[in-house]
Amino acid sequence: MGTVKEGKVAKILIIDDDPRMRRTVSRILAGVGHEVIEARDGLEGVDLFRSNQPDIVITDIIMPGKEGIETILDLRREHPSTTLILAISGGATNPLGSPVPVDYLGLAKGLGADRVLAKPFRSADLLREIDNLLRPGARGTGGPDAQ
């Protein structure tokens, strides 16, 4: 598996407040030939997006400062059909002791992420999602029907 073998090398922006997660995702993607840019949060991520114009954005959902949902909304507002977004998160959690879990990945999908991936994930799962995003017709497919 790996998109480079298929001739589809991408510039990928990784936005995650966890430096270990950023490094791990970066190594996986660079290991198959992708160009990788890293951001610590949504504020830095949106700035790096504007200056680097990546093909794909991978964003965590729960982050200090500008979190992933707000980042997805900003990117969709600026580039409604050209940005490919993969949202990653630990899935449903109970924020601040709420008795009702919040499905952050479902929310991200509904607000514009093209694909979602729950943490923890395997390298093969991440590369499969990148391959899916690089397929023709994947652009601008964010919303309720995205996988």
C-alpha positions in Angstrom: 0.0 0.0 0.0 1.1 3.6 -0.5 0.2 6.3 -2.9 3.7 6.9 -4.3 3.7 3.6 -6.1 0.6 4.8 -7.9 2.3 8.1 -8.8 0.1 10.1 -6.5 2.4 12.1 -4.2 0.7 14.7 -2.1 1.7 17.7 0.0 0.0 17.0 3.3 -0.6 19.3 6.3 -0.9 17.5 9.7 -2.5 19.5 12.4 -2.3 17.9 15.9 -1.4 19.3 19.3 0.3 16.0 20.3 3.9 16.1 19.0 4.2 12.3 19.1 1.1 11.9 17.0 2.4 14.5 14.5 5.8 12.8 14.3 4.2 9.4 13.9 1.8 10.5 11.1 4.6 12.5 9.5 7.0 9.5 9.4 4.3 7.2 7.9 3.5 9.6 5.2 7.0 10.7 4.4 8.0 7.1 4.4 5.9 6.6 1.2 7.1 9.8 -0.4 4.6 12.4 0.6 5.7 16.0 1.4 4.6 16.7 5.0 4.0 20.0 6.8 3.3 20.0 10.6 1.2 22.4 12.7 0.6 22.4 16.5 -3.0 23.7 16.4 -5.7 25.1 14.1 -4.4 28.7 14.1 -0.9 27.6 12.9 -2.6 25.1 10.6 -4.7 27.6 8.8 -1.7 29.9 8.4 0.4 27.1 7.0 -2.4 26.1 4.7 -2.6 29.6 3.2 1.2 29.8 2.7 1.7 26.2 1.4 -1.6 25.2 -0.3 -1.4 21.5 0.6 -3.3 18.8 -1.3 -4.6 17.2 1.9 -5.2 18.4 5.5 -5.2 15.9 8.4 -6.6 17.6 11.5 -7.1 16.4 15.0 -10.4 17.5 16.5 -9.7 18.2 20.2 -6.9 20.8 20.5 -6.2 23.9 22.6 -6.6 27.3 20.8 -8.4 26.7 17.5 -9.8 23.2 17.6 -10.4 20.9 14.6 -14.1 21.6 14.0 -13.4 25.3 13.7 -10.4 24.6 11.5 -12.5 22.5 9.1 -15.1 25.2 8.9 -12.5 27.8 8.1 -10.9 25.7 5.4 -14.2 24.8 3.9 -15.2 28.5 3.9 -12.0 29.5 2.1 -11.8 26.5 -0.3 -15.2 24.8 -0.5 -14.5 22.2 -3.1 -10.7 22.0 -3.5 -9.4 21.1 0.0 -9.3 17.4 1.0 -9.7 16.9 4.7 -9.2 13.9 6.9 -10.3 14.4 10.5 -8.8 12.2 13.2 -9.9 11.9 16.8 -10.4 9.5 19.7 -14.1 9.3 18.7 -17.0 9.9 21.0 -16.1 11.4 24.4 -17.9 13.0 27.3 -16.7 16.6 27.5 -16.6 18.2 30.9 -18.3 15.3 32.5 -21.4 15.5 30.3 -23.6 12.4 30.5 -24.0 12.5 26.7 -21.0 11.5 24.6 -20.2 13.7 21.6 -19.4 12.1 18.3 -16.7 14.4 17.2 -15.8 12.4 14.1 -19.5 12.4 13.0 -19.7 16.1 13.6 -16.5 16.7 11.6 -17.9 14.6 8.8 -21.1 16.5 8.8 -19.3 19.9 8.7 -17.0 19.2 5.9 -14.4 16.5 6.5 -14.1 14.3 3.4 -12.9 11.3 5.5 -12.6 10.5 9.2 -10.3 8.1 11.1 -10.6 7.1 14.7 -7.5 7.0 17.0 -5.7 4.8 17.5 -5.2 3.7 13.9 -2.7 1.5 12.1 -0.4 2.8 9.4 -2.2 0.8 6.8 -5.5 2.5 7.8 -4.0 6.0 7.5 -2.5 5.2 4.1 -5.8 3.7 2.9 -7.6 7.0 3.8 -4.9 9.0 2.0 -5.3 6.8 -1.1 -9.1 7.3 -0.9 -8.7 11.0 -0.8 -6.3 11.0 -3.8 -8.7 9.1 -6.0 -10.4 11.1 -8.8 -13.7 12.6 -7.6 -12.7 12.7 -3.9 -12.5 16.5 -3.9 -15.3 18.4 -2.3 -17.1 15.3 -1.1 -17.2 16.4 2.5 -20.5 16.3 4.3 -22.9 13.7 5.5 -22.1 11.1 2.8 -18.3 11.2 3.2 -16.8 8.0 4.6 
